[in-house]
Amino acid sequence: MLYHGFYVEFVPMTNIPREDKNGGRVRSDGYEITIYSDAEKTYPVNKFYAAEGFEILSATLEYAEQFAKDVIDLEQKIIISAP
């Protein structure tokens, strides 16, 4: 996926560890998301996970893509507004 000049790669994952609201450990399905600065995907800029029930509502590519767009938008705003 290309978004705002960044190339984004999605890898489906299982058993992403998260902590539930009671402090217990749970495992969720989701995606490993890597953002690259180049089309060849040789220069990663950021890498993070999106787990169902935590960062994304459902473990679908559609939700993962929207989450990645939100992260890119947020990081661009932080960079632009930095002194």
PDB file with one MODEL, atoms N, CA, C and O in Angstrom:
MODEL        1
ATOM      1  N   MET A   1       0.842  -1.167   0.000  1.00  0.00           N
ATOM      2  CA  MET A   1       0.000   0.000   0.000  1.00  0.00           C
ATOM      3  C   MET A   1       0.894   1.240   0.000  1.00  0.00           C
ATOM      4  O   MET A   1       1.873   1.298   0.744  1.00  0.00           O
ATOM      5  N   LEU A   2       0.571   2.205  -0.810  1.00  0.00           N
ATOM      6  CA  LEU A   2       1.262   3.487  -0.837  1.00  0.00           C
ATOM      7  C   LEU A   2       0.355   4.524  -0.195  1.00  0.00           C
ATOM      8  O   LEU A   2      -0.812   4.651  -0.568  1.00  0.00           O
ATOM      9  N   TYR A   3       0.889   5.270   0.775  1.00  0.00           N
ATOM     10  CA  TYR A   3       0.094   6.293   1.465  1.00  0.00           C
ATOM     11  C   TYR A   3       1.016   7.444   1.858  1.00  0.00           C
ATOM     12  O   TYR A   3       1.995   7.250   2.579  1.00  0.00           O
ATOM     13  N   HIS A   4       0.695   8.633   1.381  1.00  0.00           N
ATOM     14  CA  HIS A   4       1.463   9.852   1.672  1.00  0.00           C
ATOM     15  C   HIS A   4       2.962   9.674   1.447  1.00  0.00           C
ATOM     16  O   HIS A   4       3.771  10.180   2.226  1.00  0.00           O
ATOM     17  N   GLY A   5       3.332   8.968   0.401  1.00  0.00           N
ATOM     18  CA  GLY A   5       4.735   8.765   0.062  1.00  0.00           C
ATOM     19  C   GLY A   5       5.419   7.644   0.815  1.00  0.00           C
ATOM     20  O   GLY A   5       6.619   7.431   0.636  1.00  0.00           O
ATOM     21  N   PHE A   6       4.699   6.926   1.646  1.00  0.00           N
ATOM     22  CA  PHE A   6       5.254   5.803   2.390  1.00  0.00           C
ATOM     23  C   PHE A   6       4.686   4.499   1.834  1.00  0.00           C
ATOM     24  O   PHE A   6       3.535   4.441   1.400  1.00  0.00           O
ATOM     25  N   TYR A   7       5.497   3.478   1.855  1.00  0.00           N
ATOM     26  CA  TYR A   7       5.092   2.155   1.396  1.00  0.00           C
ATOM     27  C   TYR A   7       4.851   1.295   2.624  1.00  0.00           C
ATOM     28  O   TYR A   7       5.703   1.200   3.508  1.00  0.00           O
ATOM     29  N   VAL A   8       3.684   0.670   2.671  1.00  0.00           N
ATOM     30  CA  VAL A   8       3.274  -0.060   3.863  1.00  0.00           C
ATOM     31  C   VAL A   8       3.076  -1.530   3.521  1.00  0.00           C
ATOM     32  O   VAL A   8       2.426  -1.873   2.534  1.00  0.00           O
ATOM     33  N   GLU A   9       3.648  -2.388   4.359  1.00  0.00           N
ATOM     34  CA  GLU A   9       3.545  -3.837   4.179  1.00  0.00           C
ATOM     35  C   GLU A   9       2.780  -4.433   5.363  1.00  0.00           C
ATOM     36  O   GLU A   9       3.007  -4.066   6.516  1.00  0.00           O
ATOM     37  N   PHE A  10       1.880  -5.350   5.055  1.00  0.00           N
ATOM     38  CA  PHE A  10       1.051  -5.998   6.074  1.00  0.00           C
ATOM     39  C   PHE A  10       1.324  -7.498   6.069  1.00  0.00           C
ATOM     40  O   PHE A  10       1.251  -8.143   5.023  1.00  0.00           O
ATOM     41  N   VAL A  11       1.637  -8.051   7.232  1.00  0.00           N
ATOM     42  CA  VAL A  11       1.858  -9.488   7.358  1.00  0.00           C
ATOM     43  C   VAL A  11       0.872  -9.999   8.407  1.00  0.00           C
ATOM     44  O   VAL A  11       0.930  -9.580   9.563  1.00  0.00           O
ATOM     45  N   PRO A  12      -0.041 -10.909   8.013  1.00  0.00           N
ATOM     46  CA  PRO A  12      -0.976 -11.464   9.000  1.00  0.00           C
ATOM     47  C   PRO A  12      -0.217 -12.199  10.111  1.00  0.00           C
ATOM     48  O   PRO A  12       0.754 -12.908   9.851  1.00  0.00           O
ATOM     49  N   MET A  13      -0.673 -12.016  11.333  1.00  0.00           N
ATOM     50  CA  MET A  13      -0.022 -12.620  12.495  1.00  0.00           C
ATOM     51  C   MET A  13      -1.069 -13.288  13.382  1.00  0.00           C
ATOM     52  O   MET A  13      -2.237 -12.900  13.385  1.00  0.00           O
ATOM     53  N   THR A  14      -0.641 -14.279  14.120  1.00  0.00           N
ATOM     54  CA  THR A  14      -1.462 -14.885  15.161  1.00  0.00           C
ATOM     55  C   THR A  14      -0.697 -14.777  16.469  1.00  0.00           C
ATOM     56  O   THR A  14       0.527 -14.650  16.481  1.00  0.00           O
ATOM     57  N   ASN A  15      -1.422 -14.827  17.545  1.00  0.00           N
ATOM     58  CA  ASN A  15      -0.818 -14.818  18.887  1.00  0.00           C
ATOM     59  C   ASN A  15      -0.020 -13.556  19.202  1.00  0.00           C
ATOM     60  O   ASN A  15       1.063 -13.638  19.782  1.00  0.00           O
ATOM     61  N   ILE A  16      -0.541 -12.402  18.828  1.00  0.00           N
ATOM     62  CA  ILE A  16       0.095 -11.139  19.211  1.00  0.00           C
ATOM     63  C   ILE A  16      -0.194 -10.933  20.703  1.00  0.00           C
ATOM     64  O   ILE A  16      -1.360 -10.886  21.095  1.00  0.00           O
ATOM     65  N   PRO A  17       0.834 -10.812  21.535  1.00  0.00           N
ATOM     66  CA  PRO A  17       0.590 -10.672  22.976  1.00  0.00           C
ATOM     67  C   PRO A  17       0.083  -9.273  23.335  1.00  0.00           C
ATOM     68  O   PRO A  17       0.597  -8.265  22.851  1.00  0.00           O
ATOM     69  N   ARG A  18      -0.919  -9.239  24.177  1.00  0.00           N
ATOM     70  CA  ARG A  18      -1.478  -7.987  24.687  1.00  0.00           C
ATOM     71  C   ARG A  18      -1.882  -8.198  26.147  1.00  0.00           C
ATOM     72  O   ARG A  18      -1.959  -9.329  26.625  1.00  0.00           O
ATOM     73  N   GLU A  19      -2.134  -7.101  26.836  1.00  0.00           N
ATOM     74  CA  GLU A  19      -2.587  -7.158  28.223  1.00  0.00           C
ATOM     75  C   GLU A  19      -4.036  -6.696  28.262  1.00  0.00           C
ATOM     76  O   GLU A  19      -4.361  -5.622  27.755  1.00  0.00           O
ATOM     77  N   ASP A  20      -4.913  -7.507  28.866  1.00  0.00           N
ATOM     78  CA  ASP A  20      -6.319  -7.120  28.936  1.00  0.00           C
ATOM     79  C   ASP A  20      -6.543  -6.120  30.065  1.00  0.00           C
ATOM     80  O   ASP A  20      -5.613  -5.774  30.794  1.00  0.00           O
ATOM     81  N   LYS A  21      -7.785  -5.660  30.203  1.00  0.00           N
ATOM     82  CA  LYS A  21      -8.080  -4.613  31.194  1.00  0.00           C
ATOM     83  C   LYS A  21      -7.891  -5.072  32.634  1.00  0.00           C
ATOM     84  O   LYS A  21      -7.819  -4.242  33.540  1.00  0.00           O
ATOM     85  N   ASN A  22      -7.811  -6.374  32.857  1.00  0.00           N
ATOM     86  CA  ASN A  22      -7.574  -6.903  34.198  1.00  0.00           C
ATOM     87  C   ASN A  22      -6.102  -7.212  34.461  1.00  0.00           C
ATOM     88  O   ASN A  22      -5.748  -7.734  35.518  1.00  0.00           O
ATOM     89  N   GLY A  23      -5.259  -6.886  33.500  1.00  0.00           N
ATOM     90  CA  GLY A  23      -3.833  -7.122  33.664  1.00  0.00           C
ATOM     91  C   GLY A  23      -3.372  -8.496  33.234  1.00  0.00           C
ATOM     92  O   GLY A  23      -2.197  -8.835  33.380  1.00  0.00           O
ATOM     93  N   GLY A  24      -4.291  -9.292  32.703  1.00  0.00           N
ATOM     94  CA  GLY A  24      -3.931 -10.627  32.250  1.00  0.00           C
ATOM     95  C   GLY A  24      -3.370 -10.604  30.836  1.00  0.00           C
ATOM     96  O   GLY A  24      -3.612  -9.674  30.067  1.00  0.00           O
ATOM     97  N   ARG A  25      -2.631 -11.627  30.519  1.00  0.00           N
ATOM     98  CA  ARG A  25      -2.051 -11.748  29.175  1.00  0.00           C
ATOM     99  C   ARG A  25      -3.034 -12.473  28.263  1.00  0.00           C
ATOM    100  O   ARG A  25      -3.600 -13.506  28.619  1.00  0.00           O
ATOM    101  N   VAL A  26      -3.220 -11.898  27.073  1.00  0.00           N
ATOM    102  CA  VAL A  26      -4.062 -12.528  26.057  1.00  0.00           C
ATOM    103  C   VAL A  26      -3.300 -12.531  24.739  1.00  0.00           C
ATOM    104  O   VAL A  26      -2.321 -11.805  24.568  1.00  0.00           O
ATOM    105  N   ARG A  27      -3.760 -13.345  23.828  1.00  0.00           N
ATOM    106  CA  ARG A  27      -3.166 -13.430  22.487  1.00  0.00           C
ATOM    107  C   ARG A  27      -4.256 -13.113  21.474  1.00  0.00           C
ATOM    108  O   ARG A  27      -5.378 -13.607  21.581  1.00  0.00           O
ATOM    109  N   SER A  28      -3.919 -12.285  20.489  1.00  0.00           N
ATOM    110  CA  SER A  28      -4.892 -11.883  19.472  1.00  0.00           C
ATOM    111  C   SER A  28      -4.313 -12.049  18.081  1.00  0.00           C
ATOM    112  O   SER A  28      -3.097 -12.029  17.888  1.00  0.00           O
ATOM    113  N   ASP A  29      -5.200 -12.213  17.122  1.00  0.00           N
ATOM    114  CA  ASP A  29      -4.800 -12.202  15.720  1.00  0.00           C
ATOM    115  C   ASP A  29      -4.713 -10.761  15.246  1.00  0.00           C
ATOM    116  O   ASP A  29      -5.313  -9.869  15.844  1.00  0.00           O
ATOM    117  N   GLY A  30      -3.974 -10.536  14.183  1.00  0.00           N
ATOM    118  CA  GLY A  30      -3.857  -9.197  13.643  1.00  0.00           C
ATOM    119  C   GLY A  30      -2.799  -9.126  12.563  1.00  0.00           C
ATOM    120  O   GLY A  30      -2.650 -10.049  11.762  1.00  0.00           O
ATOM    121  N   TYR A  31      -2.062  -8.022  12.546  1.00  0.00           N
ATOM    122  CA  TYR A  31      -1.073  -7.779  11.501  1.00  0.00           C
ATOM    123  C   TYR A  31       0.195  -7.155  12.068  1.00  0.00           C
ATOM    124  O   TYR A  31       0.159  -6.352  13.000  1.00  0.00           O
ATOM    125  N   GLU A  32       1.309  -7.550  11.477  1.00  0.00           N
ATOM    126  CA  GLU A  32       2.572  -6.841  11.667  1.00  0.00           C
ATOM    127  C   GLU A  32       2.617  -5.822  10.528  1.00  0.00           C
ATOM    128  O   GLU A  32       2.466  -6.184   9.361  1.00  0.00           O
ATOM    129  N   ILE A  33       2.820  -4.571  10.863  1.00  0.00           N
ATOM    130  CA  ILE A  33       2.791  -3.497   9.874  1.00  0.00           C
ATOM    131  C   ILE A  33       4.164  -2.841   9.836  1.00  0.00           C
ATOM    132  O   ILE A  33       4.685  -2.407  10.864  1.00  0.00           O
ATOM    133  N   THR A  34       4.741  -2.773   8.651  1.00  0.00           N
ATOM    134  CA  THR A  34       6.039  -2.126   8.473  1.00  0.00           C
ATOM    135  C   THR A  34       5.871  -0.997   7.465  1.00  0.00           C
ATOM    136  O   THR A  34       5.298  -1.183   6.391  1.00  0.00           O
ATOM    137  N   ILE A  35       6.378   0.174   7.828  1.00  0.00           N
ATOM    138  CA  ILE A  35       6.316   1.342   6.963  1.00  0.00           C
ATOM    139  C   ILE A  35       7.716   1.595   6.418  1.00  0.00           C
ATOM    140  O   ILE A  35       8.688   1.651   7.171  1.00  0.00           O
ATOM    141  N   TYR A  36       7.803   1.747   5.105  1.00  0.00           N
ATOM    142  CA  TYR A  36       9.074   1.969   4.428  1.00  0.00           C
ATOM    143  C   TYR A  36       9.082   3.329   3.749  1.00  0.00           C
ATOM    144  O   TYR A  36       8.037   3.867   3.385  1.00  0.00           O
ATOM    145  N   SER A  37      10.280   3.871   3.586  1.00  0.00           N
ATOM    146  CA  SER A  37      10.424   5.157   2.895  1.00  0.00           C
ATOM    147  C   SER A  37      10.663   4.987   1.402  1.00  0.00           C
ATOM    148  O   SER A  37      10.670   5.972   0.664  1.00  0.00           O
ATOM    149  N   ASP A  38      10.860   3.751   0.946  1.00  0.00           N
ATOM    150  CA  ASP A  38      11.179   3.519  -0.468  1.00  0.00           C
ATOM    151  C   ASP A  38      10.349   2.375  -1.039  1.00  0.00           C
ATOM    152  O   ASP A  38       9.900   1.486  -0.316  1.00  0.00           O
ATOM    153  N   ALA A  39      10.159   2.421  -2.344  1.00  0.00           N
ATOM    154  CA  ALA A  39       9.337   1.418  -3.030  1.00  0.00           C
ATOM    155  C   ALA A  39       9.951   0.023  -2.979  1.00  0.00           C
ATOM    156  O   ALA A  39       9.225  -0.970  -3.032  1.00  0.00           O
ATOM    157  N   GLU A  40      11.258  -0.067  -2.877  1.00  0.00           N
ATOM    158  CA  GLU A  40      11.931  -1.364  -2.824  1.00  0.00           C
ATOM    159  C   GLU A  40      11.817  -2.010  -1.445  1.00  0.00           C
ATOM    160  O   GLU A  40      12.182  -3.172  -1.269  1.00  0.00           O
ATOM    161  N   LYS A  41      11.313  -1.262  -0.475  1.00  0.00           N
ATOM    162  CA  LYS A  41      11.130  -1.718   0.906  1.00  0.00           C
ATOM    163  C   LYS A  41      12.449  -2.160   1.538  1.00  0.00           C
ATOM    164  O   LYS A  41      12.535  -3.216   2.163  1.00  0.00           O
ATOM    165  N   THR A  42      13.466  -1.326   1.360  1.00  0.00           N
ATOM    166  CA  THR A  42      14.756  -1.605   1.977  1.00  0.00           C
ATOM    167  C   THR A  42      15.022  -0.711   3.190  1.00  0.00           C
ATOM    168  O   THR A  42      15.899  -1.016   3.999  1.00  0.00           O
ATOM    169  N   TYR A  43      14.277   0.383   3.324  1.00  0.00           N
ATOM    170  CA  TYR A  43      14.496   1.317   4.429  1.00  0.00           C
ATOM    171  C   TYR A  43      13.248   1.429   5.302  1.00  0.00           C
ATOM    172  O   TYR A  43      12.392   2.278   5.056  1.00  0.00           O
ATOM    173  N   PRO A  44      13.141   0.566   6.329  1.00  0.00           N
ATOM    174  CA  PRO A  44      11.978   0.655   7.216  1.00  0.00           C
ATOM    175  C   PRO A  44      12.034   1.910   8.080  1.00  0.00           C
ATOM    176  O   PRO A  44      13.087   2.276   8.601  1.00  0.00           O
ATOM    177  N   VAL A  45      10.899   2.550   8.218  1.00  0.00           N
ATOM    178  CA  VAL A  45      10.780   3.765   9.029  1.00  0.00           C
ATOM    179  C   VAL A  45      10.148   3.435  10.378  1.00  0.00           C
ATOM    180  O   VAL A  45      10.505   4.013  11.405  1.00  0.00           O
ATOM    181  N   ASN A  46       9.212   2.507  10.357  1.00  0.00           N
ATOM    182  CA  ASN A  46       8.501   2.136  11.583  1.00  0.00           C
ATOM    183  C   ASN A  46       7.951   0.722  11.421  1.00  0.00           C
ATOM    184  O   ASN A  46       7.655   0.276  10.312  1.00  0.00           O
ATOM    185  N   LYS A  47       7.822   0.032  12.546  1.00  0.00           N
ATOM    186  CA  LYS A  47       7.258  -1.316  12.545  1.00  0.00           C
ATOM    187  C   LYS A  47       6.447  -1.470  13.821  1.00  0.00           C
ATOM    188  O   LYS A  47       6.921  -1.155  14.913  1.00  0.00           O
ATOM    189  N   PHE A  48       5.220  -1.958  13.676  1.00  0.00           N
ATOM    190  CA  PHE A  48       4.342  -2.115  14.829  1.00  0.00           C
ATOM    191  C   PHE A  48       3.305  -3.200  14.535  1.00  0.00           C
ATOM    192  O   PHE A  48       3.228  -3.724  13.423  1.00  0.00           O
ATOM    193  N   TYR A  49       2.527  -3.517  15.538  1.00  0.00           N
ATOM    194  CA  TYR A  49       1.511  -4.563  15.420  1.00  0.00           C
ATOM    195  C   TYR A  49       0.132  -3.961  15.645  1.00  0.00           C
ATOM    196  O   TYR A  49      -0.030  -2.995  16.390  1.00  0.00           O
ATOM    197  N   ALA A  50      -0.848  -4.549  14.989  1.00  0.00           N
ATOM    198  CA  ALA A  50      -2.248  -4.171  15.173  1.00  0.00           C
ATOM    199  C   ALA A  50      -3.001  -5.443  15.550  1.00  0.00           C
ATOM    200  O   ALA A  50      -3.165  -6.337  14.720  1.00  0.00           O
ATOM    201  N   ALA A  51      -3.458  -5.525  16.791  1.00  0.00           N
ATOM    202  CA  ALA A  51      -4.122  -6.724  17.292  1.00  0.00           C
ATOM    203  C   ALA A  51      -5.630  -6.510  17.371  1.00  0.00           C
ATOM    204  O   ALA A  51      -6.108  -5.453  17.783  1.00  0.00           O
ATOM    205  N   GLU A  52      -6.364  -7.543  16.966  1.00  0.00           N
ATOM    206  CA  GLU A  52      -7.822  -7.511  17.012  1.00  0.00           C
ATOM    207  C   GLU A  52      -8.298  -7.312  18.450  1.00  0.00           C
ATOM    208  O   GLU A  52      -7.840  -7.991  19.369  1.00  0.00           O
ATOM    209  N   GLY A  53      -9.219  -6.375  18.626  1.00  0.00           N
ATOM    210  CA  GLY A  53      -9.744  -6.079  19.953  1.00  0.00           C
ATOM    211  C   GLY A  53      -8.915  -5.073  20.718  1.00  0.00           C
ATOM    212  O   GLY A  53      -9.283  -4.687  21.828  1.00  0.00           O
ATOM    213  N   PHE A  54      -7.805  -4.640  20.149  1.00  0.00           N
ATOM    214  CA  PHE A  54      -6.951  -3.647  20.798  1.00  0.00           C
ATOM    215  C   PHE A  54      -6.763  -2.453  19.855  1.00  0.00           C
ATOM    216  O   PHE A  54      -7.461  -1.448  19.991  1.00  0.00           O
ATOM    217  N   GLU A  55      -5.844  -2.549  18.920  1.00  0.00           N
ATOM    218  CA  GLU A  55      -5.631  -1.441  17.984  1.00  0.00           C
ATOM    219  C   GLU A  55      -6.655  -1.439  16.840  1.00  0.00           C
ATOM    220  O   GLU A  55      -6.976  -0.388  16.286  1.00  0.00           O
ATOM    221  N   ILE A  56      -7.152  -2.609  16.501  1.00  0.00           N
ATOM    222  CA  ILE A  56      -8.143  -2.716  15.421  1.00  0.00           C
ATOM    223  C   ILE A  56      -9.352  -3.513  15.906  1.00  0.00           C
ATOM    224  O   ILE A  56      -9.232  -4.403  16.747  1.00  0.00           O
ATOM    225  N   LEU A  57     -10.511  -3.175  15.360  1.00  0.00           N
ATOM    226  CA  LEU A  57     -11.754  -3.820  15.769  1.00  0.00           C
ATOM    227  C   LEU A  57     -11.804  -5.275  15.336  1.00  0.00           C
ATOM    228  O   LEU A  57     -12.256  -6.142  16.083  1.00  0.00           O
ATOM    229  N   SER A  58     -11.336  -5.533  14.123  1.00  0.00           N
ATOM    230  CA  SER A  58     -11.371  -6.879  13.565  1.00  0.00           C
ATOM    231  C   SER A  58     -10.065  -7.137  12.826  1.00  0.00           C
ATOM    232  O   SER A  58      -9.460  -6.207  12.294  1.00  0.00           O
ATOM    233  N   ALA A  59      -9.628  -8.388  12.789  1.00  0.00           N
ATOM    234  CA  ALA A  59      -8.355  -8.739  12.148  1.00  0.00           C
ATOM    235  C   ALA A  59      -8.541  -8.865  10.637  1.00  0.00           C
ATOM    236  O   ALA A  59      -8.339  -9.931  10.056  1.00  0.00           O
ATOM    237  N   THR A  60      -8.930  -7.749  10.015  1.00  0.00           N
ATOM    238  CA  THR A  60      -9.082  -7.717   8.558  1.00  0.00           C
ATOM    239  C   THR A  60      -8.082  -6.718   7.985  1.00  0.00           C
ATOM    240  O   THR A  60      -7.643  -5.793   8.670  1.00  0.00           O
ATOM    241  N   LEU A  61      -7.735  -6.919   6.734  1.00  0.00           N
ATOM    242  CA  LEU A  61      -6.797  -6.015   6.083  1.00  0.00           C
ATOM    243  C   LEU A  61      -7.352  -4.597   6.031  1.00  0.00           C
ATOM    244  O   LEU A  61      -6.597  -3.633   6.155  1.00  0.00           O
ATOM    245  N   GLU A  62      -8.640  -4.462   5.852  1.00  0.00           N
ATOM    246  CA  GLU A  62      -9.271  -3.134   5.801  1.00  0.00           C
ATOM    247  C   GLU A  62      -9.017  -2.348   7.090  1.00  0.00           C
ATOM    248  O   GLU A  62      -8.637  -1.178   7.040  1.00  0.00           O
ATOM    249  N   TYR A  63      -9.223  -2.981   8.224  1.00  0.00           N
ATOM    250  CA  TYR A  63      -8.974  -2.310   9.510  1.00  0.00           C
ATOM    251  C   TYR A  63      -7.485  -2.035   9.713  1.00  0.00           C
ATOM    252  O   TYR A  63      -7.116  -0.981  10.229  1.00  0.00           O
ATOM    253  N   ALA A  64      -6.637  -2.966   9.315  1.00  0.00           N
ATOM    254  CA  ALA A  64      -5.194  -2.767   9.458  1.00  0.00           C
ATOM    255  C   ALA A  64      -4.713  -1.615   8.584  1.00  0.00           C
ATOM    256  O   ALA A  64      -3.871  -0.827   9.014  1.00  0.00           O
ATOM    257  N   GLU A  65      -5.233  -1.507   7.368  1.00  0.00           N
ATOM    258  CA  GLU A  65      -4.855  -0.406   6.487  1.00  0.00           C
ATOM    259  C   GLU A  65      -5.273   0.932   7.077  1.00  0.00           C
ATOM    260  O   GLU A  65      -4.504   1.892   7.035  1.00  0.00           O
ATOM    261  N   GLN A  66      -6.474   1.005   7.624  1.00  0.00           N
ATOM    262  CA  GLN A  66      -6.926   2.266   8.226  1.00  0.00           C
ATOM    263  C   GLN A  66      -6.072   2.625   9.433  1.00  0.00           C
ATOM    264  O   GLN A  66      -5.739   3.794   9.627  1.00  0.00           O
ATOM    265  N   PHE A  67      -5.714   1.639  10.243  1.00  0.00           N
ATOM    266  CA  PHE A  67      -4.860   1.895  11.403  1.00  0.00           C
ATOM    267  C   PHE A  67      -3.494   2.416  10.961  1.00  0.00           C
ATOM    268  O   PHE A  67      -2.967   3.354  11.558  1.00  0.00           O
ATOM    269  N   ALA A  68      -2.919   1.815   9.919  1.00  0.00           N
ATOM    270  CA  ALA A  68      -1.626   2.273   9.408  1.00  0.00           C
ATOM    271  C   ALA A  68      -1.724   3.709   8.903  1.00  0.00           C
ATOM    272  O   ALA A  68      -0.823   4.512   9.147  1.00  0.00           O
ATOM    273  N   LYS A  69      -2.801   4.040   8.207  1.00  0.00           N
ATOM    274  CA  LYS A  69      -3.002   5.422   7.737  1.00  0.00           C
ATOM    275  C   LYS A  69      -3.084   6.387   8.910  1.00  0.00           C
ATOM    276  O   LYS A  69      -2.508   7.474   8.866  1.00  0.00           O
ATOM    277  N   ASP A  70      -3.804   5.989   9.966  1.00  0.00           N
ATOM    278  CA  ASP A  70      -3.923   6.837  11.155  1.00  0.00           C
ATOM    279  C   ASP A  70      -2.564   7.067  11.812  1.00  0.00           C
ATOM    280  O   ASP A  70      -2.261   8.179  12.243  1.00  0.00           O
ATOM    281  N   VAL A  71      -1.747   6.015  11.890  1.00  0.00           N
ATOM    282  CA  VAL A  71      -0.411   6.142  12.483  1.00  0.00           C
ATOM    283  C   VAL A  71       0.453   7.088  11.648  1.00  0.00           C
ATOM    284  O   VAL A  71       1.131   7.956  12.196  1.00  0.00           O
ATOM    285  N   ILE A  72       0.431   6.922  10.334  1.00  0.00           N
ATOM    286  CA  ILE A  72       1.214   7.790   9.453  1.00  0.00           C
ATOM    287  C   ILE A  72       0.757   9.235   9.594  1.00  0.00           C
ATOM    288  O   ILE A  72       1.588  10.137   9.705  1.00  0.00           O
ATOM    289  N   ASP A  73      -0.549   9.468   9.590  1.00  0.00           N
ATOM    290  CA  ASP A  73      -1.069  10.830   9.744  1.00  0.00           C
ATOM    291  C   ASP A  73      -0.637  11.445  11.068  1.00  0.00           C
ATOM    292  O   ASP A  73      -0.227  12.605  11.109  1.00  0.00           O
ATOM    293  N   LEU A  74      -0.725  10.682  12.143  1.00  0.00           N
ATOM    294  CA  LEU A  74      -0.341  11.175  13.468  1.00  0.00           C
ATOM    295  C   LEU A  74       1.146  11.500  13.523  1.00  0.00           C
ATOM    296  O   LEU A  74       1.533  12.550  14.037  1.00  0.00           O
ATOM    297  N   GLU A  75       1.978  10.610  13.000  1.00  0.00           N
ATOM    298  CA  GLU A  75       3.418  10.849  13.036  1.00  0.00           C
ATOM    299  C   GLU A  75       3.801  12.055  12.186  1.00  0.00           C
ATOM    300  O   GLU A  75       4.707  12.803  12.553  1.00  0.00           O
ATOM    301  N   GLN A  76       3.124  12.253  11.053  1.00  0.00           N
ATOM    302  CA  GLN A  76       3.408  13.432  10.230  1.00  0.00           C
ATOM    303  C   GLN A  76       3.040  14.710  10.981  1.00  0.00           C
ATOM    304  O   GLN A  76       3.766  15.701  10.908  1.00  0.00           O
ATOM    305  N   LYS A  77       1.924  14.693  11.698  1.00  0.00           N
ATOM    306  CA  LYS A  77       1.517  15.871  12.475  1.00  0.00           C
ATOM    307  C   LYS A  77       2.526  16.171  13.574  1.00  0.00           C
ATOM    308  O   LYS A  77       2.824  17.335  13.839  1.00  0.00           O
ATOM    309  N   ILE A  78       3.062  15.121  14.224  1.00  0.00           N
ATOM    310  CA  ILE A  78       4.040  15.327  15.294  1.00  0.00           C
ATOM    311  C   ILE A  78       5.322  15.921  14.716  1.00  0.00           C
ATOM    312  O   ILE A  78       5.892  16.842  15.301  1.00  0.00           O
ATOM    313  N   ILE A  79       5.777  15.411  13.586  1.00  0.00           N
ATOM    314  CA  ILE A  79       7.008  15.925  12.956  1.00  0.00           C
ATOM    315  C   ILE A  79       6.829  17.374  12.520  1.00  0.00           C
ATOM    316  O   ILE A  79       7.709  18.206  12.740  1.00  0.00           O
ATOM    317  N   ILE A  80       5.689  17.675  11.902  1.00  0.00           N
ATOM    318  CA  ILE A  80       5.439  19.037  11.404  1.00  0.00           C
ATOM    319  C   ILE A  80       5.334  20.035  12.562  1.00  0.00           C
ATOM    320  O   ILE A  80       5.814  21.163  12.445  1.00  0.00           O
ATOM    321  N   SER A  81       4.712  19.635  13.680  1.00  0.00           N
ATOM    322  CA  SER A  81       4.514  20.563  14.774  1.00  0.00           C
ATOM    323  C   SER A  81       5.689  20.629  15.743  1.00  0.00           C
ATOM    324  O   SER A  81       5.661  21.428  16.679  1.00  0.00           O
ATOM    325  N   ALA A  82       6.715  19.812  15.543  1.00  0.00           N
ATOM    326  CA  ALA A  82       7.887  19.832  16.443  1.00  0.00           C
ATOM    327  C   ALA A  82       8.653  21.149  16.260  1.00  0.00           C
ATOM    328  O   ALA A  82       8.790  21.649  15.144  1.00  0.00           O
ATOM    329  N   PRO A  83       9.148  21.698  17.372  1.00  0.00           N
ATOM    330  CA  PRO A  83       9.887  22.970  17.275  1.00  0.00           C
ATOM    331  C   PRO A  83      11.230  22.816  16.577  1.00  0.00           C
ATOM    332  O   PRO A  83      11.961  23.794  16.422  1.00  0.00           O
TER     333      PRO A  83
ENDMDL
END
